[in-house]
Amino acid sequence: MNDIVIKKPAVYSPLQIGLGSFFGGPIAMTYFLWENFRTLDKMPAARNTLAFGFLFIVALLVFTPMLPGELPAIAVQFIYSLVALQMAVTWQLRKDAITHSIRYCFQSNWRVLLFCIPFYFTWLGVCLLAAKIS
């Protein structure tokens, strides 16, 4: 009758971060990595993620137009998504570590999808604004 339910903190798996970065853009990448570091109580890494994420977004806005025309835009998106996935594997929790963890559980795939949509449109708006300014 008096069951105690302990809610485990949810973290994004590396694949969720990689796919979220690919479909949601670099703002989503920064958010998912930051949120995991916060959940894992790695606050210095969380702050660094925000700082470097901001610098990466600015660098993308500045240098992407300078890339050769033969390089498809999706290649850049694919590369930073793979980097985000590798960062999650290296500095956060691997999928098997989350699966076997008594402390953490997986974040919902629906949450990843629902966060990707506004992040994608925010990124699209930032890109259009940057194109209009330059």
TIMI-2910 file (N, C-alpha, C, CB; in pm, 1 decimal, decimal comma, always signed):
<rs>
+----------+----------+----------+----------+----------+----------+----------+----------+----------+----------+----------+----------+------+
!      n_x !      n_y !      n_z !     ca_x !     ca_y !     ca_z !      c_x !      c_y !      c_z !     cb_x !     cb_y !     cb_z ! resn !
+----------+----------+----------+----------+----------+----------+----------+----------+----------+----------+----------+----------+------+
!    +81,0 !   -119,7 !     +0,0 !     +0,0 !     +0,0 !     +0,0 !    +85,1 !   +125,8 !     +0,0 !    -92,0 !     -0,1 !   +118,8 !  Met !
!   +184,5 !   +127,1 !    +84,2 !   +268,1 !   +246,0 !    +97,2 !   +398,2 !   +229,6 !    +18,9 !   +298,2 !   +274,5 !   +245,0 !  Asn !
!   +384,0 !   +201,5 !   -108,7 !   +502,3 !   +185,2 !   -192,5 !   +569,3 !   +320,1 !   -213,9 !   +465,3 !   +120,9 !   -327,8 !  Asp !
!   +699,4 !   +318,8 !   -202,9 !   +777,6 !   +439,3 !   -227,8 !   +831,4 !   +430,8 !   -369,2 !   +893,6 !   +455,8 !   -123,7 !  Ile !
!   +804,0 !   +532,8 !   -446,4 !   +851,2 !   +537,8 !   -584,4 !   +960,6 !   +643,8 !   -592,1 !   +733,9 !   +569,2 !   -684,7 !  Val !
!  +1076,3 !   +600,1 !   -634,9 !  +1188,4 !   +692,2 !   -650,9 !  +1206,9 !   +715,8 !   -800,2 !  +1320,0 !   +636,0 !   -584,8 !  Ile !
!  +1193,1 !   +840,6 !   -839,5 !  +1207,9 !   +875,0 !   -980,2 !  +1355,4 !   +896,6 !  -1010,5 !  +1124,8 !  +1001,1 !  -1016,1 !  Lys !
!  +1405,8 !   +818,5 !  -1107,1 !  +1545,7 !   +830,5 !  -1145,6 !  +1561,3 !   +945,0 !  -1246,2 !  +1598,2 !   +696,8 !  -1205,5 !  Lys !
!  +1670,9 !  +1019,7 !  -1236,6 !  +1695,1 !  +1124,3 !  -1336,2 !  +1713,9 !  +1061,9 !  -1474,7 !  +1819,3 !  +1209,0 !  -1297,7 !  Pro !
!  +1656,8 !  +1127,0 !  -1574,9 !  +1665,1 !  +1076,2 !  -1711,7 !  +1776,4 !  +1147,0 !  -1787,3 !  +1530,9 !  +1094,1 !  -1784,9 !  Ala !
!  +1853,6 !  +1069,5 !  -1862,7 !  +1960,8 !  +1124,4 !  -1945,8 !  +1937,0 !  +1083,8 !  -2091,0 !  +2100,8 !  +1075,3 !  -1896,8 !  Val !
!  +1991,7 !  +1164,5 !  -2180,4 !  +1984,6 !  +1134,3 !  -2323,1 !  +2094,5 !  +1034,6 !  -2357,1 !  +1998,1 !  +1264,0 !  -2409,3 !  Tyr !
!  +2061,8 !   +934,8 !  -2436,5 !  +2162,9 !   +839,4 !  -2482,3 !  +2247,1 !   +907,9 !  -2590,5 !  +2096,4 !   +707,0 !  -2537,0 !  Ser !
!  +2366,7 !   +855,1 !  -2617,4 !  +2447,6 !   +912,9 !  -2724,4 !  +2375,1 !   +916,0 !  -2859,1 !  +2576,2 !   +835,3 !  -2738,4 !  Pro !
!  +2298,8 !   +810,7 !  -2890,4 !  +2225,0 !   +809,0 !  -3017,2 !  +2117,4 !   +917,6 !  -3019,3 !  +2161,0 !   +670,7 !  -3040,3 !  Leu !
!  +2048,5 !   +937,3 !  -2907,8 !  +1949,4 !  +1044,1 !  -2900,8 !  +2015,9 !  +1180,4 !  -2923,3 !  +1876,8 !  +1041,4 !  -2764,5 !  Gln !
!  +2132,4 !  +1199,5 !  -2865,7 !  +2204,4 !  +1325,6 !  -2883,2 !  +2248,8 !  +1341,8 !  -3028,2 !  +2326,2 !  +1332,2 !  -2789,0 !  Ile !
!  +2299,9 !  +1234,4 !  -3088,2 !  +2343,0 !  +1240,9 !  -3227,7 !  +2227,7 !  +1270,9 !  -3321,8 !  +2409,0 !  +1110,9 !  -3267,9 !  Gly !
!  +2118,1 !  +1199,1 !  -3306,3 !  +2001,6 !  +1222,5 !  -3392,7 !  +1936,0 !  +1357,6 !  -3363,1 !  +1899,0 !  +1109,8 !  -3375,0 !  Leu !
!  +1929,8 !  +1393,4 !  -3236,1 !  +1875,1 !  +1523,6 !  -3200,6 !  +1957,2 !  +1637,2 !  -3257,8 !  +1866,4 !  +1537,3 !  -3050,9 !  Gly !
!  +2088,7 !  +1620,3 !  -3260,7 !  +2176,9 !  +1720,8 !  -3319,1 !  +2157,4 !  +1729,2 !  -3469,8 !  +2323,1 !  +1689,3 !  -3286,6 !  Ser !
!  +2141,3 !  +1614,7 !  -3532,7 !  +2124,0 !  +1612,4 !  -3678,3 !  +1993,2 !  +1679,2 !  -3719,2 !  +2127,7 !  +1468,2 !  -3730,3 !  Phe !
!  +1884,2 !  +1644,9 !  -3651,6 !  +1753,7 !  +1696,7 !  -3690,7 !  +1719,2 !  +1830,2 !  -3626,3 !  +1648,4 !  +1597,1 !  -3656,7 !  Phe !
!  +1778,9 !  +1860,2 !  -3512,3 !  +1746,8 !  +1984,4 !  -3442,5 !  +1847,7 !  +2095,5 !  -3462,0 !  +1733,2 !  +1957,4 !  -3298,5 !  Gly !
!  +1965,5 !  +2062,0 !  -3516,6 !  +2067,2 !  +2162,9 !  -3541,0 !  +2161,7 !  +2181,9 !  -3423,5 !  +2002,0 !  +2293,1 !  -3574,1 !  Gly !
!  +2254,0 !  +2276,2 !  -3437,8 !  +2357,4 !  +2294,4 !  -3335,3 !  +2304,0 !  +2349,0 !  -3202,8 !  +2463,5 !  +2386,9 !  -3387,3 !  Pro !
!  +2192,3 !  +2418,2 !  -3205,7 !  +2133,5 !  +2465,2 !  -3079,9 !  +2083,4 !  +2345,0 !  -3000,0 !  +2017,2 !  +2566,3 !  -3106,6 !  Ile !
!  +2019,7 !  +2250,7 !  -3068,6 !  +1973,5 !  +2127,3 !  -3003,5 !  +2092,6 !  +2047,1 !  -2951,8 !  +1889,5 !  +2041,4 !  -3101,6 !  Ala !
!  +2199,7 !  +2039,1 !  -3030,6 !  +2319,0 !  +1967,8 !  -2988,0 !  +2370,7 !  +2023,9 !  -2856,0 !  +2427,5 !  +1975,8 !  -3095,7 !  Met !
!  +2382,2 !  +2155,2 !  -2850,9 !  +2432,3 !  +2221,0 !  -2730,7 !  +2339,1 !  +2193,6 !  -2612,7 !  +2446,7 !  +2372,9 !  -2753,9 !  Thr !
!  +2209,1 !  +2203,6 !  -2636,3 !  +2112,9 !  +2181,2 !  -2528,1 !  +2120,5 !  +2039,1 !  -2475,3 !  +1971,6 !  +2210,9 !  -2575,8 !  Tyr !
!  +2118,6 !  +1938,7 !  -2562,3 !  +2117,7 !  +1799,4 !  -2516,5 !  +2244,9 !  +1765,3 !  -2438,1 !  +2102,9 !  +1704,4 !  -2636,3 !  Phe !
!  +2360,2 !  +1809,3 !  -2487,6 !  +2484,5 !  +1784,3 !  -2415,0 !  +2484,3 !  +1856,3 !  -2280,5 !  +2605,2 !  +1828,5 !  -2498,5 !  Leu !
!  +2440,0 !  +1982,0 !  -2280,8 !  +2434,0 !  +2060,5 !  -2157,2 !  +2341,5 !  +1995,6 !  -2055,2 !  +2387,2 !  +2203,2 !  -2186,7 !  Trp !
!  +2224,1 !  +1954,4 !  -2099,9 !  +2125,8 !  +1892,5 !  -2010,2 !  +2180,9 !  +1763,5 !  -1948,1 !  +1995,1 !  +1862,7 !  -2086,7 !  Glu !
!  +2250,1 !  +1683,7 !  -2027,2 !  +2309,8 !  +1561,9 !  -1971,5 !  +2416,0 !  +1593,9 !  -1867,5 !  +2370,5 !  +1477,1 !  -2082,6 !  Asn !
!  +2502,9 !  +1688,6 !  -1896,6 !  +2605,9 !  +1723,7 !  -1798,5 !  +2541,8 !  +1773,1 !  -1669,3 !  +2700,8 !  +1831,2 !  -1855,3 !  Phe !
!  +2434,8 !  +1851,3 !  -1680,7 !  +2364,6 !  +1899,5 !  -1561,4 !  +2305,4 !  +1783,0 !  -1483,3 !  +2253,9 !  +1999,1 !  -1600,0 !  Arg !
!  +2240,4 !  +1690,9 !  -1553,2 !  +2179,5 !  +1575,6 !  -1487,9 !  +2285,1 !  +1488,8 !  -1420,4 !  +2100,1 !  +1492,8 !  -1589,0 !  Thr !
!  +2401,0 !  +1477,4 !  -1483,1 !  +2510,1 !  +1397,4 !  -1427,1 !  +2588,5 !  +1474,1 !  -1320,8 !  +2604,3 !  +1352,5 !  -1538,0 !  Leu !
!  +2545,9 !  +1595,1 !  -1291,0 !  +2607,0 !  +1681,6 !  -1189,9 !  +2753,3 !  +1713,9 !  -1222,7 !  +2598,1 !  +1615,4 !  -1052,4 !  Asp !
!  +2777,2 !  +1741,5 !  -1349,2 !  +2909,1 !  +1784,2 !  -1396,2 !  +2896,9 !  +1930,6 !  -1439,5 !  +2961,3 !  +1692,6 !  -1515,0 !  Lys !
!  +2883,4 !  +2017,9 !  -1340,3 !  +2853,3 !  +2158,3 !  -1368,7 !  +2962,8 !  +2232,0 !  -1445,5 !  +2827,5 !  +2229,8 !  -1240,6 !  Met !
!  +3092,0 !  +2210,6 !  -1418,2 !  +3192,7 !  +2278,5 !  -1501,3 !  +3180,9 !  +2238,6 !  -1648,9 !  +3333,8 !  +2246,2 !  -1450,0 !  Pro !
!  +3156,2 !  +2110,3 !  -1674,7 !  +3139,5 !  +2064,0 !  -1812,7 !  +3012,8 !  +2123,2 !  -1874,3 !  +3134,3 !  +1909,9 !  -1817,7 !  Ala !
!  +2908,2 !  +2139,9 !  -1795,0 !  +2784,6 !  +2200,8 !  -1845,2 !  +2809,9 !  +2345,5 !  -1886,9 !  +2673,1 !  +2194,6 !  -1738,0 !  Ala !
!  +2883,0 !  +2420,6 !  -1803,5 !  +2915,8 !  +2559,5 !  -1838,3 !  +3003,4 !  +2565,7 !  -1962,9 !  +2986,7 !  +2629,1 !  -1721,1 !  Arg !
!  +3100,6 !  +2478,0 !  -1971,6 !  +3186,7 !  +2474,1 !  -2090,3 !  +3107,4 !  +2439,6 !  -2215,7 !  +3299,5 !  +2372,8 !  -2070,7 !  Asn !
!  +3010,2 !  +2351,3 !  -2202,2 !  +2926,1 !  +2314,2 !  -2316,0 !  +2850,1 !  +2434,8 !  -2368,4 !  +2828,1 !  +2203,3 !  -2276,7 !  Thr !
!  +2795,5 !  +2515,9 !  -2278,2 !  +2724,8 !  +2636,5 !  -2322,4 !  +2819,2 !  +2734,2 !  -2391,5 !  +2657,0 !  +2705,1 !  -2203,4 !  Leu !
!  +2936,9 !  +2754,1 !  -2334,0 !  +3032,7 !  +2849,5 !  -2391,7 !  +3081,1 !  +2802,3 !  -2528,8 !  +3152,9 !  +2868,8 !  -2297,1 !  Ala !
!  +3125,5 !  +2676,9 !  -2535,1 !  +3176,7 !  +2625,5 !  -2661,8 !  +3065,3 !  +2605,3 !  -2763,6 !  +3250,5 !  +2494,5 !  -2639,4 !  Phe !
!  +2945,6 !  +2572,1 !  -2717,3 !  +2831,4 !  +2560,4 !  -2807,6 !  +2799,4 !  +2693,2 !  -2873,6 !  +2709,3 !  +2509,0 !  -2732,6 !  Gly !
!  +2802,8 !  +2800,4 !  -2794,9 !  +2778,6 !  +2934,1 !  -2850,1 !  +2885,9 !  +2969,3 !  -2952,7 !  +2775,3 !  +3039,9 !  -2737,5 !  Phe !
!  +3011,9 !  +2943,3 !  -2918,7 !  +3121,7 !  +2971,5 !  -3012,4 !  +3109,6 !  +2888,2 !  -3139,3 !  +3257,1 !  +2944,8 !  -2945,7 !  Leu !
!  +3068,5 !  +2763,5 !  -3125,0 !  +3050,6 !  +2677,6 !  -3241,5 !  +2939,6 !  +2729,6 !  -3331,8 !  +3020,0 !  +2534,6 !  -3197,9 !  Phe !
!  +2830,3 !  +2773,9 !  -3272,7 !  +2718,9 !  +2827,5 !  -3351,2 !  +2762,6 !  +2951,9 !  -3427,5 !  +2598,8 !  +2860,3 !  -3260,0 !  Ile !
!  +2835,3 !  +3040,5 !  -3360,7 !  +2886,4 !  +3160,7 !  -3427,8 !  +2981,6 !  +3122,0 !  -3540,5 !  +2958,0 !  +3253,6 !  -3326,9 !  Val !
!  +3070,5 !  +3026,2 !  -3514,1 !  +3164,7 !  +2980,7 !  -3617,0 !  +3090,9 !  +2921,8 !  -3737,0 !  +3261,5 !  +2876,7 !  -3558,6 !  Ala !
!  +2986,1 !  +2845,3 !  -3711,7 !  +2906,6 !  +2790,8 !  -3822,1 !  +2846,1 !  +2902,3 !  -3906,5 !  +2795,6 !  +2699,7 !  -3768,3 !  Leu !
!  +2792,7 !  +3002,9 !  -3840,1 !  +2731,0 !  +3113,7 !  -3912,8 !  +2832,9 !  +3190,5 !  -3996,0 !  +2662,1 !  +3208,4 !  -3815,7 !  Leu !
!  +2954,3 !  +3203,7 !  -3943,8 !  +3057,2 !  +3280,7 !  -4012,9 !  +3122,9 !  +3199,6 !  -4124,8 !  +3163,1 !  +3327,7 !  -3913,6 !  Val !
!  +3158,0 !  +3074,0 !  -4097,8 !  +3241,6 !  +2999,4 !  -4190,3 !  +3166,4 !  +2909,9 !  -4289,1 !  +3335,2 !  +2916,7 !  -4113,2 !  Phe !
!  +3043,7 !  +2873,7 !  -4261,3 !  +2969,8 !  +2787,9 !  -4354,0 !  +2955,3 !  +2850,9 !  -4492,1 !  +2832,5 !  +2756,8 !  -4297,7 !  Thr !
!  +2926,8 !  +2980,9 !  -4502,5 !  +2918,3 !  +3038,9 !  -4637,4 !  +3051,0 !  +3035,7 !  -4714,2 !  +2870,2 !  +3181,7 !  -4627,7 !  Pro !
!  +3161,8 !  +3017,1 !  -4644,6 !  +3293,3 !  +3014,8 !  -4708,9 !  +3332,6 !  +2875,6 !  -4758,4 !  +3398,2 !  +3065,5 !  -4612,5 !  Met !
!  +3254,6 !  +2774,3 !  -4724,9 !  +3286,7 !  +2638,3 !  -4767,3 !  +3267,7 !  +2624,3 !  -4917,7 !  +3199,5 !  +2535,7 !  -4692,3 !  Leu !
!  +3343,0 !  +2533,8 !  -4979,4 !  +3327,8 !  +2513,4 !  -5124,4 !  +3185,8 !  +2470,6 !  -5159,3 !  +3427,9 !  +2408,1 !  -5174,9 !  Pro !
!  +3140,6 !  +2514,2 !  -5273,6 !  +3004,7 !  +2484,2 !  -5318,1 !  +2979,5 !  +2336,7 !  -5341,6 !  +2975,2 !  +2559,0 !  -5443,0 !  Gly !
!  +3086,8 !  +2260,0 !  -5366,2 !  +3070,4 !  +2116,6 !  -5391,4 !  +3037,2 !  +2040,2 !  -5264,0 !  +3196,8 !  +2059,4 !  -5454,1 !  Glu !
!  +3069,8 !  +2098,6 !  -5149,4 !  +3044,5 !  +2032,4 !  -5021,7 !  +2897,5 !  +2051,3 !  -4983,8 !  +3138,4 !  +2088,3 !  -4910,1 !  Leu !
!  +2821,5 !  +1943,6 !  -4979,0 !  +2679,6 !  +1959,2 !  -4943,7 !  +2664,2 !  +2005,4 !  -4798,2 !  +2603,5 !  +1826,0 !  -4965,6 !  Pro !
!  +2565,9 !  +2088,5 !  -4775,3 !  +2542,9 !  +2142,5 !  -4640,7 !  +2514,0 !  +2031,6 !  -4540,3 !  +2426,8 !  +2242,4 !  -4642,6 !  Ala !
!  +2454,6 !  +1923,8 !  -4587,1 !  +2421,0 !  +1814,4 !  -4496,3 !  +2547,0 !  +1747,0 !  -4441,5 !  +2333,2 !  +1711,2 !  -4567,8 !  Ile !
!  +2659,0 !  +1759,5 !  -4512,3 !  +2784,4 !  +1699,8 !  -4465,0 !  +2829,1 !  +1765,5 !  -4334,5 !  +2894,9 !  +1713,3 !  -4572,4 !  Ala !
!  +2816,8 !  +1897,2 !  -4326,4 !  +2852,9 !  +1969,2 !  -4204,2 !  +2762,9 !  +1924,8 !  -4090,3 !  +2842,8 !  +2122,2 !  -4224,8 !  Val !
!  +2635,6 !  +1914,4 !  -4118,5 !  +2537,4 !  +1870,5 !  -4019,3 !  +2569,6 !  +1728,6 !  -3971,1 !  +2394,6 !  +1876,1 !  -4078,5 !  Gln !
!  +2604,8 !  +1642,1 !  -4062,4 !  +2638,6 !  +1504,3 !  -4029,1 !  +2764,6 !  +1498,8 !  -3942,2 !  +2658,5 !  +1421,5 !  -4157,2 !  Phe !
!  +2863,8 !  +1579,3 !  -3976,0 !  +2990,2 !  +1578,3 !  -3902,3 !  +2970,5 !  +1625,2 !  -3758,7 !  +3093,7 !  +1666,7 !  -3972,4 !  Ile !
!  +2902,2 !  +1739,7 !  -3738,3 !  +2887,4 !  +1785,7 !  -3599,6 !  +2793,9 !  +1696,0 !  -3519,7 !  +2835,7 !  +1929,0 !  -3597,0 !  Tyr !
!  +2703,6 !  +1625,7 !  -3585,6 !  +2619,0 !  +1529,0 !  -3514,2 !  +2701,3 !  +1409,5 !  -3467,3 !  +2503,2 !  +1481,4 !  -3604,4 !  Ser !
!  +2792,8 !  +1363,8 !  -3552,1 !  +2882,2 !  +1254,7 !  -3511,8 !  +2974,2 !  +1298,0 !  -3397,5 !  +2966,1 !  +1207,1 !  -3631,7 !  Leu !
!  +3021,0 !  +1421,8 !  -3402,9 !  +3105,3 !  +1474,2 !  -3295,0 !  +3025,2 !  +1478,5 !  -3164,4 !  +3159,4 !  +1616,2 !  -3330,9 !  Val !
!  +2900,9 !  +1523,9 !  -3171,9 !  +2816,1 !  +1528,6 !  -3051,8 !  +2794,3 !  +1388,2 !  -2995,5 !  +2679,8 !  +1594,6 !  -3084,1 !  Ala !
!  +2769,2 !  +1291,9 !  -3082,7 !  +2750,9 !  +1153,4 !  -3039,0 !  +2877,2 !  +1104,0 !  -2969,9 !  +2715,4 !  +1061,9 !  -3158,9 !  Leu !
!  +2993,4 !  +1133,0 !  -3028,4 !  +3119,4 !  +1088,4 !  -2968,8 !  +3146,7 !  +1157,5 !  -2835,6 !  +3234,9 !  +1114,0 !  -3064,9 !  Gln !
!  +3110,6 !  +1284,6 !  -2825,5 !  +3126,6 !  +1356,7 !  -2698,0 !  +3041,6 !  +1290,6 !  -2589,6 !  +3086,9 !  +1506,6 !  -2713,7 !  Met !
!  +2919,4 !  +1253,1 !  -2624,6 !  +2831,5 !  +1187,9 !  -2527,0 !  +2887,6 !  +1052,6 !  -2484,5 !  +2690,4 !  +1170,3 !  -2585,1 !  Ala !
!  +2942,7 !   +977,9 !  -2579,7 !  +3001,5 !   +847,5 !  -2546,9 !  +3123,8 !   +864,4 !  -2457,1 !  +3040,3 !   +771,8 !  -2675,5 !  Val !
!  +3205,9 !   +964,0 !  -2487,9 !  +3331,9 !   +982,5 !  -2416,7 !  +3314,2 !  +1043,9 !  -2278,5 !  +3423,7 !  +1068,5 !  -2497,9 !  Thr !
!  +3233,4 !  +1148,3 !  -2266,4 !  +3227,4 !  +1225,1 !  -2142,1 !  +3098,0 !  +1209,2 !  -2063,4 !  +3247,3 !  +1368,3 !  -2172,5 !  Trp !
!  +3001,9 !  +1138,8 !  -2121,2 !  +2876,3 !  +1118,5 !  -2049,9 !  +2856,0 !   +968,5 !  -2032,6 !  +2755,8 !  +1183,8 !  -2126,1 !  Gln !
!  +2736,6 !   +919,2 !  -2050,4 !  +2710,4 !   +775,9 !  -2030,5 !  +2680,3 !   +706,7 !  -2162,5 !  +2593,6 !   +755,6 !  -1933,4 !  Leu !
!  +2741,3 !   +591,6 !  -2181,1 !  +2709,8 !   +509,0 !  -2297,2 !  +2571,8 !   +445,3 !  -2275,7 !  +2819,9 !   +399,3 !  -2320,0 !  Arg !
!  +2515,6 !   +394,5 !  -2384,3 !  +2382,8 !   +333,8 !  -2376,6 !  +2379,7 !   +218,7 !  -2276,2 !  +2339,3 !   +284,0 !  -2514,4 !  Lys !
!  +2479,9 !   +131,9 !  -2280,0 !  +2480,2 !    +17,7 !  -2188,4 !  +2495,8 !    +61,3 !  -2042,8 !  +2592,2 !    -78,9 !  -2225,5 !  Asp !
!  +2566,9 !   +171,7 !  -2020,5 !  +2581,1 !   +222,9 !  -1883,3 !  +2446,8 !   +275,1 !  -1831,5 !  +2688,1 !   +335,4 !  -1877,9 !  Ala !
!  +2370,0 !   +337,0 !  -1918,9 !  +2236,8 !   +386,0 !  -1878,7 !  +2144,5 !   +266,7 !  -1855,1 !  +2176,4 !   +481,8 !  -1987,6 !  Ile !
!  +2151,2 !   +168,2 !  -1943,6 !  +2066,0 !    +49,2 !  -1931,9 !  +2087,1 !    -22,2 !  -1798,8 !  +2093,6 !    -47,2 !  -2047,2 !  Thr !
!  +2211,7 !    -34,4 !  -1756,6 !  +2244,0 !   -107,7 !  -1634,7 !  +2253,3 !    -19,4 !  -1510,3 !  +2373,1 !   -180,2 !  -1653,4 !  His !
!  +2224,8 !   +106,8 !  -1524,9 !  +2237,9 !   +198,9 !  -1413,1 !  +2119,6 !   +186,7 !  -1316,8 !  +2249,6 !   +342,2 !  -1464,1 !  Ser !
!  +2151,3 !   +190,6 !  -1188,9 !  +2044,6 !   +195,7 !  -1089,5 !  +2011,0 !   +340,4 !  -1055,3 !  +2084,9 !   +118,5 !   -962,4 !  Ile !
!  +2092,9 !   +432,6 !  -1105,5 !  +2073,7 !   +574,1 !  -1073,9 !  +2002,2 !   +652,0 !  -1184,4 !  +2207,0 !   +637,9 !  -1046,4 !  Arg !
!  +2024,9 !   +615,8 !  -1312,7 !  +1971,7 !   +692,5 !  -1425,1 !  +1882,8 !   +606,3 !  -1513,7 !  +2085,7 !   +751,9 !  -1507,5 !  Tyr !
!  +1796,6 !   +672,8 !  -1588,8 !  +1714,4 !   +605,6 !  -1688,7 !  +1721,9 !   +686,4 !  -1818,7 !  +1565,7 !   +590,4 !  -1639,5 !  Cys !
!  +1663,5 !   +633,6 !  -1925,2 !  +1666,6 !   +699,8 !  -2055,3 !  +1564,1 !   +812,9 !  -2061,9 !  +1640,5 !   +598,4 !  -2167,0 !  Phe !
!  +1603,6 !   +918,6 !  -2130,1 !  +1511,1 !  +1026,5 !  -2161,8 !  +1418,7 !   +975,6 !  -2273,4 !  +1588,0 !  +1158,4 !  -2204,8 !  Gln !
!  +1300,2 !  +1026,4 !  -2280,1 !  +1202,3 !   +983,3 !  -2379,1 !  +1241,7 !  +1026,7 !  -2520,2 !  +1065,0 !  +1038,6 !  -2344,1 !  Ser !
!  +1221,2 !   +937,0 !  -2617,0 !  +1243,8 !   +972,8 !  -2757,3 !  +1147,0 !  +1081,5 !  -2802,5 !  +1229,6 !   +849,4 !  -2847,0 !  Asn !
!  +1027,2 !  +1080,6 !  -2745,9 !   +930,1 !  +1184,5 !  -2779,7 !   +979,5 !  +1322,0 !  -2735,2 !   +794,3 !  +1153,7 !  -2715,2 !  Trp !
!  +1046,1 !  +1325,4 !  -2622,0 !  +1102,1 !  +1452,0 !  -2573,4 !  +1209,4 !  +1503,2 !  -2669,3 !  +1161,2 !  +1434,5 !  -2431,5 !  Arg !
!  +1292,4 !  +1412,3 !  -2718,1 !  +1394,3 !  +1452,0 !  -2815,8 !  +1326,4 !  +1511,7 !  -2938,4 !  +1483,4 !  +1330,7 !  -2856,1 !  Val !
!  +1226,6 !  +1444,3 !  -2990,1 !  +1155,0 !  +1493,4 !  -3107,7 !  +1089,8 !  +1628,9 !  -3081,3 !  +1049,1 !  +1392,4 !  -3150,9 !  Leu !
!  +1022,2 !  +1641,2 !  -2967,7 !   +952,4 !  +1765,9 !  -2937,3 !  +1048,3 !  +1882,8 !  -2913,0 !   +864,0 !  +1746,7 !  -2815,9 !  Leu !
!  +1169,4 !  +1853,7 !  -2865,8 !  +1268,1 !  +1960,1 !  -2849,2 !  +1335,0 !  +1994,0 !  -2981,8 !  +1373,6 !  +1919,6 !  -2746,0 !  Phe !
!  +1348,8 !  +1895,6 !  -3069,6 !  +1414,0 !  +1920,2 !  -3199,2 !  +1335,6 !  +2019,2 !  -3285,0 !  +1430,8 !  +1788,8 !  -3275,2 !  Cys !
!  +1206,2 !  +2013,5 !  -3278,9 !  +1123,9 !  +2099,2 !  -3365,6 !  +1148,3 !  +2248,0 !  -3338,2 !   +975,1 !  +2066,7 !  -3346,2 !  Ile !
!  +1133,3 !  +2296,8 !  -3214,3 !  +1159,0 !  +2440,8 !  -3193,9 !  +1306,8 !  +2477,4 !  -3210,9 !  +1112,2 !  +2482,6 !  -3054,6 !  Pro !
!  +1397,3 !  +2386,4 !  -3175,4 !  +1539,2 !  +2415,8 !  -3194,7 !  +1572,5 !  +2429,4 !  -3342,4 !  +1625,6 !  +2306,7 !  -3131,2 !  Phe !
!  +1513,3 !  +2343,6 !  -3425,1 !  +1537,4 !  +2351,8 !  -3569,5 !  +1488,4 !  +2485,6 !  -3625,0 !  +1467,7 !  +2235,1 !  -3642,6 !  Tyr !
!  +1367,9 !  +2524,3 !  -3587,4 !  +1313,8 !  +2650,1 !  -3639,8 !  +1387,2 !  +2772,0 !  -3583,8 !  +1165,0 !  +2660,5 !  -3607,7 !  Phe !
!  +1436,8 !  +2762,4 !  -3462,3 !  +1519,2 !  +2870,5 !  -3407,2 !  +1648,6 !  +2881,7 !  -3486,5 !  +1549,7 !  +2846,3 !  -3256,7 !  Thr !
!  +1712,4 !  +2768,6 !  -3514,3 !  +1835,7 !  +2767,6 !  -3592,8 !  +1809,9 !  +2821,9 !  -3733,4 !  +1894,0 !  +2624,7 !  -3600,3 !  Trp !
!  +1700,2 !  +2780,4 !  -3792,9 !  +1663,8 !  +2829,7 !  -3925,5 !  +1645,5 !  +2981,2 !  -3923,3 !  +1535,2 !  +2761,1 !  -3975,1 !  Leu !
!  +1579,2 !  +3032,7 !  -3820,7 !  +1560,6 !  +3176,8 !  -3807,3 !  +1691,9 !  +3251,1 !  -3788,8 !  +1469,3 !  +3206,1 !  -3691,3 !  Gly !
!  +1781,5 !  +3195,3 !  -3709,0 !  +1912,6 !  +3257,3 !  -3687,8 !  +1990,2 !  +3260,6 !  -3819,3 !  +1993,1 !  +3180,8 !  -3579,1 !  Val !
!  +1984,3 !  +3151,7 !  -3895,0 !  +2054,1 !  +3146,6 !  -4024,2 !  +1997,6 !  +3249,0 !  -4122,0 !  +2044,4 !  +3006,1 !  -4084,7 !  Cys !
!  +1866,3 !  +3259,0 !  -4126,3 !  +1803,9 !  +3357,0 !  -4217,3 !  +1837,3 !  +3499,9 !  -4175,4 !  +1650,7 !  +3337,8 !  -4220,7 !  Leu !
!  +1838,0 !  +3525,6 !  -4047,6 !  +1875,1 !  +3658,2 !  -3998,3 !  +2020,6 !  +3690,1 !  -4029,8 !  +1850,9 !  +3667,7 !  -3847,8 !  Leu !
!  +2108,6 !  +3592,6 !  -4011,5 !  +2250,5 !  +3613,7 !  -4042,1 !  +2271,0 !  +3637,0 !  -4191,1 !  +2334,1 !  +3493,4 !  -3995,8 !  Ala !
!  +2195,7 !  +3565,2 !  -4275,1 !  +2206,6 !  +3583,6 !  -4419,8 !  +2156,5 !  +3722,2 !  -4461,2 !  +2127,5 !  +3474,3 !  -4493,8 !  Ala !
!  +2055,3 !  +3769,1 !  -4393,6 !  +1998,5 !  +3900,1 !  -4426,0 !  +2095,9 !  +4011,9 !  -4383,7 !  +1860,1 !  +3918,5 !  -4356,0 !  Lys !
!  +2163,6 !  +3991,6 !  -4271,4 !  +2257,3 !  +4092,9 !  -4221,9 !  +2381,3 !  +4101,9 !  -4311,4 !  +2298,8 !  +4061,0 !  -4077,1 !  Ile !
!  +2429,6 !  +3986,0 !  -4357,8 !  +2554,0 !  +3987,0 !  -4437,3 !  +2532,0 !  +4016,4 !  -4583,8 !  +2623,7 !  +3855,3 !  -4424,7 !  Ser !
+----------+----------+----------+----------+----------+----------+----------+----------+----------+----------+----------+----------+------+
</rs>
